[in-house]
Amino acid sequence: MAKVSDPNYRIIAENRRARYDYAIEEDLEVGLVLTGSEVKSLREARANIAESYASVEDGELWLINSYIAPYAPARTWGHDERRKRKLLVNRRELAKLWSATRRDGMTLVPLVMYFNHRGIVKMKVGIAKGKKKADKRATEARRDWDKQKRRLLKERG
C-alpha cells in the first residue's frame, strides 16, 4: 500500500544557502512564539529565513532578522515583519546551544521552517561552523564530480 502524504506537513521557508556557507554539525527542531497574523501569513508561505540567525541571549533562544510578510486583513493589529522571535527549546538543549556558540565558536543557522504533522510551525536550527573559501570550492568540486558520475552511469546503463 502506498504511503499517504501528510496534508498538514508543509515547508514554509528554506535556507538553501546555509549548507553551502556552513558545515552543519547537528540540527535541532525548535518551536516558535508567533502572533496570529504571523501564523496566517505563514499559511500563505510568505516568509524568508535566508538572512536570519539564532542567538542565545539572557538565557533564551531568539530568531533574529527573519522576515514574515504582513498579513493584509490584519493591517490594524498586524505584526512587525523583522521582529525578534523567541524560539522554544528545553533547558538541556539551550545549555548545549549556549556552550556551542560561546565556547566552540559555532553559529546557529535556521535551515527550514515548516508546519509539522499537527499543523504547528516548527523550525530546524543547525549548529554550524563557517566554511572557508577552499572548503566551499571542495564541496562544489565534489558536487560536480557526483553529477558527472551519475551522468556517466546513466549513459552506460
Phi, psi and omega in degrees: 000135182288143180285127180278130179286148182284124182290337182278329183289123180205133177282131181265307182214147181226140178258085185288333181287340183301319181289340176278318184276337185231151170266110184280117180277317185203151175234160189217136177271129180231158175264168179234145173264114185232160173267169182298318181292330177292317179297318180296322177293322178293328177299332176271006179057046181249073181213160178216126178242013185296325184258011186262167177209165178248151183212144175266116180226128178054040177075017178226154179260128184237143172262122187244138174068025173275153184244124170237118185299148178295145178269116189304312180295343181255036185292333179290312180245045183286199182230161175281129188296323186246031181289160175288131180244135181283135176256142185257118176220162177277170187300318181297316178296320179297318178296321178295318179294319179298314181292326179295320182280316185281314185273317187266354178072027180274170179238146176259112186246125174291129182260311182208142175245133186207164169267127180281186184296340178266000179084019180259140181287125177230165179218141172264125179248128180262137172271113193229158174241133182296140178272145172278169182300321180295322178296320179295319179295319179296319178297317179295318179296318179296319179296317179296319180295319178298320178297316181294320179297315178298320180296317179295317179294326179292322179294321182287319188266000000 
